[in-house]
Amino acid sequence: MRVAYLGPQGSFSEEAALRYFTNEDVEWHKSGSIVDVLEAVGDGTADKGIVPIENSIEGTITITADGLLTHDLFIEAEVIFPVSLNLLTIEGASLDEINEVWSIVPALAQCRDFIRQSKVKTRQFDSTSAAAQAVKNQERKDVAAIASRYAAEVFDLQIAKSAIQDNSNNHTRFVVISKKKCKPVQEQTKTMLLISPTEDYSGVLSSILNVFSALSINLSWIESRPTKKQLGTYHFFIEALNGMQEEKMKKAITILQAFGHDVRVLGSYGTTKL
């Protein structure tokens, strides 16, 4: 099985991929961007892909959401990955020696308190793993990277201080994607729908949500995205806490279609917490 994931080596995405596909015989396809992962699955270069779709602090990763539609992909699994940011240095360096911290912009932003209290300068990199690799290559005791414990192992760095992020409840939600729609099974506990109103009128989203409320279907995620056809027109990603094998999910779709909405099932899946 060929699986595409977002590189580079030592990234959170690589770690999530390796930890999720533990029991599979995998041919890995490391990609340079989320778009590259989506394209690889879309054109058949890879059988499956794993990409981030939401972070508990930064919010929705819209490139992934839009790419599901662009490349006609389906979600077959959800993976919840805990994000812990650590301060990595070369062996023998001490906290007192550090005067500059390197990482990707979101990681630096999520460690503002530590950076402010430490009174260190910052330098931006394209990824946490690129910052870790640079610290290793330069062999300077006065610089450190903000990255994962996995990156420390990959680049043989020491963890000078662990869990330095401002918010300890930091998780990234990944989705496993493929070109094939999974058949409904008992283990599926969530369903992702794309609902596109055929008419734009006041209260259209409210009328859609009322259908789920009337059927006692709880929703875990709602995201509006522009249709890219006309200014001010939107479709809605809606994730329900029921699998497609359940009758009330089938009924909800039937009712929404009867109201004239276009409903596309983007996947029905279970959740794996790493």
C-alpha positions as CSV (number, residue, x, y, z in Angstrom):
1,M,0.0,0.0,0.0
2,R,1.3,3.4,-1.0
3,V,0.8,6.2,1.6
4,A,1.5,9.9,1.1
5,Y,2.2,12.2,4.0
6,L,3.5,15.7,4.6
7,G,7.2,15.7,5.2
8,P,10.0,16.6,5.9
9,Q,11.7,14.0,8.1
10,G,11.0,14.6,11.8
11,S,7.7,16.4,11.3
12,F,4.5,15.9,13.3
13,S,2.8,14.7,10.2
14,E,5.5,12.0,9.6
15,E,5.2,10.9,13.2
16,A,1.4,10.7,13.0
17,A,1.6,8.6,9.8
18,L,4.2,6.2,11.2
19,R,2.2,5.7,14.4
20,Y,-1.2,5.2,12.6
21,F,-0.1,2.8,9.9
22,T,1.8,0.5,12.3
23,N,0.3,-2.8,11.1
24,E,0.5,-2.1,7.4
25,D,3.1,-3.0,4.7
26,V,3.6,0.6,3.5
27,E,5.5,2.2,0.7
28,W,5.9,5.8,2.0
29,H,5.6,8.8,-0.3
30,K,7.0,11.9,1.5
31,S,5.4,15.1,0.1
32,G,6.5,18.7,0.2
33,S,3.1,20.2,0.9
34,I,-0.5,19.3,1.8
35,V,-1.5,20.0,-1.8
36,D,1.1,17.4,-2.9
37,V,-0.4,14.8,-0.7
38,L,-3.9,15.5,-2.0
39,E,-2.7,15.4,-5.6
40,A,-0.8,12.1,-5.0
41,V,-4.0,10.4,-3.8
42,G,-6.1,12.1,-6.4
43,D,-4.1,11.0,-9.4
44,G,-3.4,7.5,-8.0
45,T,0.3,7.9,-7.2
46,A,-0.6,7.0,-3.7
47,D,-3.4,4.7,-2.5
48,K,-4.0,6.7,0.7
49,G,-2.8,9.9,2.3
50,I,-2.8,11.4,5.8
51,V,-3.2,15.1,6.2
52,P,-4.0,17.6,9.0
53,I,-7.5,19.2,8.8
54,E,-7.8,21.0,12.1
55,N,-5.8,22.1,15.1
56,S,-7.4,22.8,18.5
57,I,-5.6,26.2,18.7
58,E,-5.1,27.3,15.1
59,G,-8.5,26.0,13.8
60,T,-9.4,24.6,10.4
61,I,-6.7,23.9,7.8
62,T,-8.7,25.1,4.8
63,I,-6.2,23.8,2.2
64,T,-7.2,20.3,3.3
65,A,-10.9,20.9,3.4
66,D,-11.0,22.5,-0.1
67,G,-8.6,19.9,-1.5
68,L,-11.1,17.1,-0.6
69,L,-13.4,18.6,-3.1
70,T,-10.9,19.6,-5.7
71,H,-9.5,16.0,-5.9
72,D,-12.7,14.2,-5.3
73,L,-11.4,12.4,-2.2
74,F,-13.1,10.6,0.7
75,I,-12.2,10.4,4.4
76,E,-11.8,6.9,5.8
77,A,-10.4,7.6,9.2
78,E,-9.8,10.3,11.8
79,V,-6.6,10.5,13.8
80,I,-6.3,12.7,16.9
81,F,-2.6,13.6,17.5
82,P,-1.5,15.3,20.7
83,V,1.0,18.1,20.0
84,S,3.7,18.8,22.6
85,L,6.3,21.4,21.8
86,N,9.8,20.9,23.3
87,L,13.0,22.9,23.4
88,L,15.7,21.0,21.6
89,T,19.5,21.6,21.7
90,I,22.7,19.9,20.8
91,E,24.1,17.6,23.5
92,G,25.9,19.5,26.3
93,A,24.0,22.8,25.8
94,S,22.3,24.4,28.8
95,L,19.3,26.6,29.1
96,D,21.4,29.5,30.3
97,E,23.4,29.5,27.0
98,I,20.4,29.8,24.7
99,N,19.8,33.3,23.2
100,E,17.9,32.4,20.0
101,V,15.0,30.0,19.4
102,W,14.1,28.6,15.9
103,S,10.9,27.1,14.6
104,I,7.9,27.5,12.4
105,V,5.6,30.6,13.0
106,P,2.7,28.7,14.6
107,A,5.0,26.9,17.0
108,L,6.7,30.1,18.0
109,A,3.3,31.7,18.6
110,Q,2.1,28.8,20.7
111,C,5.2,29.3,23.0
112,R,5.0,33.0,23.5
113,D,5.1,32.9,27.3
114,F,8.2,30.8,27.4
115,I,9.9,33.0,24.7
116,R,9.0,36.2,26.6
117,Q,10.2,34.9,29.9
118,S,13.4,33.6,28.5
119,K,14.1,36.9,26.7
120,V,15.4,35.1,23.6
121,K,15.4,36.1,19.9
122,T,13.4,34.0,17.4
123,R,14.0,32.9,13.9
124,Q,11.4,31.5,11.5
125,F,11.8,28.2,9.6
126,D,9.5,26.4,7.2
127,S,8.8,23.6,9.7
128,T,9.6,22.5,13.2
129,S,11.8,19.6,11.8
130,A,13.7,22.0,9.6
131,A,14.6,24.1,12.6
132,A,15.7,21.0,14.5
133,Q,17.9,19.8,11.7
134,A,19.5,23.3,11.4
135,V,20.3,23.3,15.1
136,K,21.9,19.9,14.7
137,N,23.9,20.9,11.6
138,Q,25.2,24.2,13.0
139,E,26.3,22.6,16.3
140,R,25.8,25.8,18.2
141,K,25.1,25.8,22.0
142,D,23.4,29.2,21.9
143,V,20.5,28.2,19.7
144,A,17.5,25.8,20.2
145,A,14.6,24.5,18.2
146,I,11.0,24.2,19.2
147,A,9.9,20.8,17.9
148,S,8.6,17.4,18.8
149,R,10.2,14.6,20.9
150,Y,10.2,12.6,17.7
151,A,12.3,15.3,16.0
152,A,14.8,15.1,18.9
153,E,15.1,11.3,18.3
154,V,15.5,11.7,14.5
155,F,18.2,14.4,14.7
156,D,19.9,13.2,17.9
157,L,19.2,16.3,19.9
158,Q,18.6,16.6,23.7
159,I,15.4,18.0,25.2
160,A,16.5,21.0,27.2
161,K,12.9,21.7,28.4
162,S,9.7,19.7,27.6
163,A,6.1,20.9,26.9
164,I,6.9,24.6,26.7
165,Q,3.7,25.4,24.8
166,D,1.3,28.0,26.4
167,N,-1.7,25.6,26.1
168,S,-1.3,22.0,27.1
169,N,-4.5,20.9,25.4
170,N,-3.1,21.2,21.9
171,H,-4.2,18.5,19.4
172,T,-4.1,18.2,15.7
173,R,-6.8,16.3,13.8
174,F,-5.6,14.3,10.8
175,V,-7.7,12.5,8.3
176,V,-6.8,9.5,6.3
177,I,-8.0,10.0,2.7
178,S,-8.5,7.8,-0.4
179,K,-10.3,7.8,-3.7
180,K,-12.6,5.0,-2.6
181,K,-15.7,5.5,-0.5
182,C,-15.8,3.1,2.4
183,K,-18.9,0.9,2.9
184,P,-20.9,1.6,6.1
185,V,-19.8,-0.6,9.0
186,Q,-20.6,-0.6,12.7
187,E,-17.3,0.9,13.7
188,Q,-18.0,4.1,11.9
189,T,-19.0,6.8,14.5
190,K,-18.8,10.0,12.4
191,T,-19.9,11.2,9.0
192,M,-18.7,14.2,7.1
193,L,-21.1,15.8,4.7
194,L,-20.7,18.6,2.2
195,I,-24.0,20.5,1.9
196,S,-24.5,22.9,-0.9
197,P,-27.7,25.0,-0.9
198,T,-29.1,25.3,-4.4
199,E,-30.8,28.6,-3.3
200,D,-29.3,31.4,-1.1
201,Y,-31.8,32.7,1.3
202,S,-31.9,34.2,4.8
203,G,-31.5,31.5,7.5
204,V,-30.4,28.8,5.1
205,L,-27.8,27.4,7.5
206,S,-30.3,27.5,10.4
207,S,-32.8,25.4,8.3
208,I,-30.0,22.9,7.6
209,L,-29.1,22.6,11.3
210,N,-32.7,22.2,12.3
211,V,-32.9,18.9,10.4
212,F,-30.1,17.5,12.5
213,S,-31.6,18.9,15.7
214,A,-35.0,17.4,14.9
215,L,-33.4,13.9,14.5
216,S,-31.3,14.3,17.6
217,I,-28.0,14.1,15.6
218,N,-25.2,15.9,17.4
219,L,-22.6,17.8,15.3
220,S,-18.9,18.0,16.0
221,W,-17.7,20.3,13.3
222,I,-19.2,23.0,11.0
223,E,-17.2,24.9,8.5
224,S,-18.4,27.2,5.8
225,R,-16.3,27.6,2.6
226,P,-16.8,29.7,-0.5
227,T,-18.1,27.8,-3.5
228,K,-15.6,29.8,-5.7
229,K,-18.4,30.3,-8.2
230,Q,-19.9,33.6,-7.1
231,L,-19.1,36.1,-4.4
232,G,-21.1,35.5,-1.2
233,T,-22.1,31.9,-2.0
234,Y,-21.0,29.1,0.4
235,H,-21.3,25.4,1.0
236,F,-21.0,23.8,4.4
237,F,-18.8,21.0,5.8
238,I,-20.8,19.3,8.5
239,E,-19.5,16.5,10.7
240,A,-22.2,14.4,12.5
241,L,-21.6,12.1,15.5
242,N,-23.3,9.2,13.7
243,G,-22.1,6.7,11.1
244,M,-23.7,6.3,7.7
245,Q,-25.0,2.8,8.8
246,E,-27.5,4.5,11.1
247,E,-31.0,5.1,9.9
248,K,-31.3,8.6,11.2
249,M,-28.2,9.7,9.2
250,K,-29.8,8.3,6.0
251,K,-33.1,10.1,6.9
252,A,-31.3,13.4,7.5
253,I,-29.7,13.2,4.0
254,T,-33.1,12.4,2.4
255,I,-34.8,15.3,4.1
256,L,-32.0,17.8,3.1
257,Q,-32.2,16.6,-0.5
258,A,-36.0,17.0,-0.4
259,F,-35.4,20.6,0.7
260,G,-33.4,21.1,-2.5
261,H,-29.9,21.0,-1.0
262,D,-27.1,19.1,-2.7
263,V,-25.6,16.6,-0.2
264,R,-22.4,14.8,-0.7
265,V,-21.0,12.2,1.7
266,L,-17.3,12.8,2.1
267,G,-16.8,9.8,4.4
268,S,-18.0,7.8,7.4
269,Y,-15.3,6.8,9.8
270,G,-14.1,6.0,13.3
271,T,-11.6,7.9,15.5
272,T,-8.1,6.8,16.5
273,K,-6.4,8.6,19.4
274,L,-2.6,8.4,19.3
